[in-house]
Amino acid sequence: CTLYDNFLYTTMLIEGTLNSYLADIDKQAQERLLLLTKQIAEQENVTEQLKADNAMLWVQKMNEFQSRVREVIYNEIIYA
């Protein structure tokens, strides 16, 4: 953390804006997670039919996609 980060955190805490800021970041991250996971599943042809035919493989693939997407989100939104 830098001095600026500490100043920004303290300022937001004092002003009472920290919780709404964090809630907004969380909302953005959740929306991005759903969107990117859906897009990757479509690209990789992981469908509802696969879910019906082989639920374990579907869960494995979806978990893999979400893991990949989380890394993107951490870099784009959380740690930016």
Sequence and secondary structure as in RCSB ss.txt:
>XXXX:A:sequence
CTLYDNFLYTTMLIEGTLNSYLADIDKQAQERLLLLTKQIAEQENVTEQLKADNAMLWVQKMNEFQSRVREVIYN
EIIYA
>XXXX:A:secstr
  HHHHHHHHHHHHHT HHHHHHHHHHHHHHHHHHHHHHHHHHTT  HHHHHH HHHHHHHHHHHHHHHHHHHII
III  
